[in-house]
Amino acid sequence: MTRQELLSSPGYWIAGMQTEIYRCAEQFMREHHMNRTQLAEHLGVSKGYVTQLLNGDYNFSLEKLVDLSLKIGYVPK
């Protein structure tokens, strides 16, 4: 795959966003001394949902991704 093909692939950008939301969620948990259960309560989602988020095993809607991001103090770009 060429660099141009890679940069044109939605999967490339989705993986980047998943990595960033993971990094932000981990940082938020550290800064607020939270475990996954507490993060789930803060986000208003199930612990399983947080596990999916932290494992990068999800396909959230754009609206849900923005909602979760804002709740952990990250403005997606």
Secondary structure as the mmCIF struct_conf table of DSSP 4:
data_model
#
loop_
_struct_conf.conf_type_id
_struct_conf.id
_struct_conf.beg_label_comp_id
_struct_conf.beg_label_asym_id
_struct_conf.beg_label_seq_id
_struct_conf.end_label_comp_id
_struct_conf.end_label_asym_id
_struct_conf.end_label_seq_id
HELX_RH_AL_P HELX_RH_AL_P1 ARG A 3 LEU A 7
TURN_TY1_P TURN_TY1_P1 SER A 8 SER A 8
HELX_RH_AL_P HELX_RH_AL_P2 PRO A 10 GLU A 31
TURN_TY1_P TURN_TY1_P2 HIS A 32 HIS A 33
HELX_RH_AL_P HELX_RH_AL_P3 ARG A 36 LEU A 43
TURN_TY1_P TURN_TY1_P3 GLY A 44 GLY A 44
BEND BEND1 VAL A 45 VAL A 45
HELX_RH_AL_P HELX_RH_AL_P4 LYS A 47 ASN A 55
TURN_TY1_P TURN_TY1_P4 GLY A 56 GLY A 56
HELX_RH_AL_P HELX_RH_AL_P5 LEU A 62 LYS A 71
TURN_TY1_P TURN_TY1_P5 ILE A 72 GLY A 73
#
